[in-house]
Amino acid sequence: MSTGSDRLAADLKVETLAGPERALAEEAVRIKARLDAIDLWISGDHDTWFEVAERWKDAPELVLSAPLVEARQQALALRAVLSELVKMQGASAEPAQPAASKTDEIKERREKRLRGAS
């Protein structure tokens, strides 16, 4: 694990979770550790993660290596896992009551008035 993944585990309170929420949180922590490891590799010499190739005459092309592409994929995976975790945690909380609209307020006043008239 990495410092970043340990920090994420603490922020998500992985030890207090159970079931699918815990599995998603643990996966998020593993993805974060992979991202940190890939970042260390990428942040080294630029020749290790890209090269300028000239496949066609006078048409230079930037070619990215697999670790940089993998880092993007891992970042997308982390985003998806954290998004799903937030949805699950929101579903387990009490649903918020919708705010009363003007129509609801008018209906309530009319019903009070009708009850008072009877």
N, C-alpha and C positions, 0 to 999 in steps of 0.2 A: 504494500500500500504506500501511498504518498501523503505528504502533509496536507495537500488539498483534499484528498479523498477522506482522510481522517477528520478533517474539519467539516466536510459535507456530512459524514456519518453522525457527527455530534449535532450539527444543525438540524438534521432530519430526525434525530432522536431514534435511531434505528433500533436500539435495544428495547425501547418501549413499545414498538410496533409488533403486530402479529399477522399471520396469514398473508394474503396477497399484498397488503400494504408493505409488510416487512420484506417480502420477496422483491418488490419493485424498488424499495429503498436500497436494499443490498445490491441490486443490479446497477442502480445509479452510482453507488459508491465504487463498484468495480469499473464502470465505464470512466468515471472521473480519474481513477488510478491509471487506466490505459491512456487517457488523454494526456495526463501529466508525463508519463513515460515517453509517449510519442513526441510531446513538446520538447522534452530534453534533447531528443535525437534531432529534431528539426532545427532547433535553435543553435545547433552547432554550425559548422562550415556550410555555406550556402551550396557548395558543390554536391553536398550529400542529398539535397532534396529537390534541386532543379538543375536543368541545363538548357543552354540555348543551342538548339540544333538547327542546321540549315539543310532541310530535306529537299527543298526546291531552290533553284538558283536565285539568289538575292531575296529570299523570303525566310528570314529567321523565325524560328518558332520556339516558344517557351514550353518545355516538357517538364511536367511535375512528376515527382517520384511517387511510388505507392504509399509511403508513410504519410505524406501530406494529404493524399486522397483519403487514406484511412482515418486521419484525424478529423476530416470533415464528416465522414460517415459516423464516427463515434460521437461527434458533437451533435449531430442530428438525432442519433439514438438516445443520447442523454436528455435532449430536449423532449423527445417523445415520452420517455420513461418518467421524467419529472412531471410532465403535463398530466399523464395518466394517474400518477400518485396524488397530485393535487385534486383531481376529479374524485378519486376514491375517498380522500380525506374529507372533501366537501360533502359527499353523499352521506357519510357517516355522521356528520354534524346535523344539528336540528335545522330543518329548512327555514329559511328566512320568510317572514310574513310579507306578502306584497304590500306596498304602500297603498293607502286608500286613494282612490281617484275622486275627482269632483263628482262624477256620476254616482259613486257609492255614497258620498256625503249627502247628496241631494235625495237619494233613495231613502237613506236613514232618517233624514228630517221629515220626509213625507210620511213614512211609516209611523214616526212619533206623533205627528200631527193627527193622523188617522186614528191612532190608538187613543189619543186625548179626546177626540171628538166622540168616540163610542162610549 
